[in-house]
Amino acid sequence: MSMRCAGLLCTLLLIGAVAGLFGCMSAARCRRRRAFAVCLLAVLLDFASLAALLSRLPVCDALSPAPWMAAALLLTAFSLFAAGVLLHGRGRRLSPVSIKESCDHLPSALCFAWENGQPCLKNLKMDELSHLLTGEALLNANVFWKAVEARPIVALENGRTWSFERVKIS
């Protein structure tokens, strides 16, 4: 095996190892244990192949490039595939941010608050209505409710009518 071929194989194995490490970090962040194990296996196989290749480099004539090239390409492709699957699947997972985004796009006004009035989830429409009716952002749901409690049905200047209701959830 020539030094150029050995260098190419080492480069491919290192790319595979880096892709596998990236997959491990993504899997750990998303708390996906199986994906973490698969990516970790890919990294270990890449590093084991790289170590075996580097340990035999002084005896370059005894190495046949075909099996090493096949192993390097296969392990690199496997590592890149595992990292790609993790990246592609991350957009499909439900998270608190995705719940907030979907609530923000609703045409209804929503506000969930603790008993002390501190909002734990409110959407953009509710914040807009709070600005229109009280002149300030909705920082305390109890204060907002006291402002609209006397008139729970409000007609705005733009002709839209809003009905407010307070429900205690146990």
Salt bridges, closest charged atoms under 4 A:
ASP104 OD1 - LYS100 NZ 2.79
ASP127 OD1 - LYS122 NZ 3.39
GLU128 OE1 - LYS125 NZ 3.54
